[in-house]
Amino acid sequence: MTRLDGKVALVTGGGRGIGRSVAQKLAAEGARVLVNDLDTAEAEASARAVTEAGGVAIAYPGNVTSDDFPRGFIETALRKFGDIHILVNNAGYIWNGPLHKISDEQWDAIQAVHLKAPFRILRELRGFLDVRVAQERKAGAITHRKVVNVSSVSGTAGAAGQANYAAAKAGLHGLTRSLAKEWGPLAVNVNCVAFGYIETRLTQEISGETAVMIEGVARRVGLTRPMIEAIKERIALGRAGTADEAAGGILLFCIPESDYITGQILEVSGGLAH
């Protein structure tokens, strides 16, 4: 028996990096996983990797900021798997710049993906919870469900050049703690993992072609070599974390051992000094 046998997990941004590792870890513990990603090929590749390893996963491509995404995401999970036990709000990207050069479009785009999208998915999930929890309570059962929001130390400590991103992630902390109080009576644990310097395509060394495509528009990402070295000097463990190590922090909030933990912001940063 594995710790998540019979559970159904939803992971946004699960096609690459940390999200893909999360999907694999949850599946390895027995969960059936609905894997979302903006990139259809990556979502399908992530789901395929799970199934090839003996797990169960289905791809659900789509943009988390789209108006119809929350309903489609939730309804697909229920139609395919019949229940929802874990939601990991992981999708996102960075679009950095000094405050005086951040446009309204740049600000709004980052708020939309990192704060508004999780809010809208969670709001959609509540309708299911009301019905299912009532059924379970009538049958004399209590089932702990888990929400894990993915944040950054930029949201806990701030970061020069990331005012839009830091503000969105700090907002996510407020959403996490508020929802932990609202949904506690439903036996839903709501927590947040704030990552430090993790090796992903968003934190790779900047080159001329370092960018992510967001609906056909290239967004430049990455860090300069001096920035990377300065960060590493402040990490107690002396190195960047891997996607697999980052995913381990999320897994901690999904397993039964965390059933009495809620409303927490856990930094997974290798001891990064603020």
Rosetta blueprint (number, residue, H / E / L):
1 M L
2 T L
3 R L
4 L L
5 D L
6 G L
7 K L
8 V E
9 A E
10 L E
11 V E
12 T L
13 G L
14 G L
15 G L
16 R L
17 G H
18 I H
19 G H
20 R H
21 S H
22 V H
23 A H
24 Q H
25 K H
26 L H
27 A H
28 A H
29 E L
30 G L
31 A L
32 R E
33 V E
34 L E
35 V E
36 N E
37 D E
38 L L
39 D L
40 T H
41 A H
42 E H
43 A H
44 E H
45 A H
46 S H
47 A H
48 R H
49 A H
50 V H
51 T H
52 E H
53 A L
54 G L
55 G L
56 V E
57 A E
58 I E
59 A E
60 Y E
61 P E
62 G L
63 N L
64 V L
65 T L
66 S L
67 D L
68 D L
69 F H
70 P H
71 R H
72 G H
73 F H
74 I H
75 E H
76 T H
77 A H
78 L H
79 R H
80 K H
81 F H
82 G L
83 D L
84 I L
85 H L
86 I E
87 L E
88 V E
89 N E
90 N L
91 A L
92 G L
93 Y L
94 I L
95 W L
96 N L
97 G E
98 P L
99 L H
100 H H
101 K H
102 I L
103 S L
104 D H
105 E H
106 Q H
107 W H
108 D H
109 A H
110 I H
111 Q H
112 A H
113 V H
114 H H
115 L H
116 K H
117 A H
118 P H
119 F H
120 R H
121 I H
122 L H
123 R H
124 E H
125 L H
126 R H
127 G H
128 F H
129 L H
130 D H
131 V H
132 R H
133 V H
134 A H
135 Q H
136 E H
137 R H
138 K H
139 A L
140 G L
141 A L
142 I L
143 T L
144 H L
145 R E
146 K E
147 V E
148 V E
149 N E
150 V E
151 S E
152 S E
153 V H
154 S H
155 G H
156 T H
157 A H
158 G L
159 A L
160 A L
161 G L
162 Q E
163 A H
164 N H
165 Y H
166 A H
167 A H
168 A H
169 K H
170 A H
171 G H
172 L H
173 H H
174 G H
175 L H
176 T H
177 R H
178 S H
179 L H
180 A H
181 K H
182 E H
183 W H
184 G H
185 P H
186 L H
187 A L
188 V E
189 N E
190 V E
191 N E
192 C E
193 V E
194 A E
195 F E
196 G L
197 Y L
198 I E
199 E L
200 T L
201 R L
202 L L
203 T L
204 Q L
205 E E
206 I L
207 S L
208 G L
209 E L
210 T L
211 A E
212 V E
213 M E
214 I E
215 E L
216 G L
217 V E
218 A E
219 R E
220 R E
221 V L
222 G L
223 L E
224 T L
225 R H
226 P H
227 M H
228 I H
229 E H
230 A H
231 I H
232 K H
233 E H
234 R L
235 I E
236 A L
237 L L
238 G L
239 R L
240 A L
241 G E
242 T L
243 A H
244 D H
245 E H
246 A H
247 A H
248 G H
249 G H
250 I H
251 L H
252 L H
253 F L
254 C L
255 I L
256 P H
257 E H
258 S H
259 D L
260 Y L
261 I L
262 T L
263 G L
264 Q L
265 I E
266 L E
267 E E
268 V E
269 S L
270 G L
271 G L
272 L E
273 A L
274 H L
